[in-house]
Amino acid sequence: MSTTSERKIRVVVAKPGLDGHDRGAKIIARALRDAGMEVIYTGLHQTPEQIVETVIQEDADAVGLSILSGAHMTLVPRIVELLRAQDVDDVLVTVGGTIPADDIPQLKALGVSEVFTPGAPTQDIIDFIRGSVRSG
């Protein structure tokens, strides 16, 4: 149970790269908002630099990267690298989208906390973010 003095979890939902499909990101953004989180949706075609700038400006607790384009092994490492370069090491990084199972261990080794593939229940995502941000 949250009290009124407890700050809402702030999550940036971002679509890096040239991927033009954002239905899943919007569904996740709405589910997180409905769960009481403050959600900042960046919109389509964001560069890693724009995403990191938004995370910093919004003082986000977490960032959810939605990638369906297959460019996750290029975009995610760049975003993690930029976060580290800005000394942002307390932001939970999650990735969602069409991510091959073979790439998930590599993403986690880079610093991604969790990868959600298509069909992941929104409640699992909500619970993961809540548990990770609150315990972190």
Secondary structure, 3 states (H helix, E strand, C coil): CCCCCCCCCEEEEECECCCCCCHHHHHHHHHHHHCCCEEEECCCCECHHHHHHHHHHCCCCEEEEEECCCCHHHHHHHHHHHHHHCCCCCCEEEEEECCCHHHHHHHHHHCCCEEECCCCCHHHHHHHHHHHHHHC
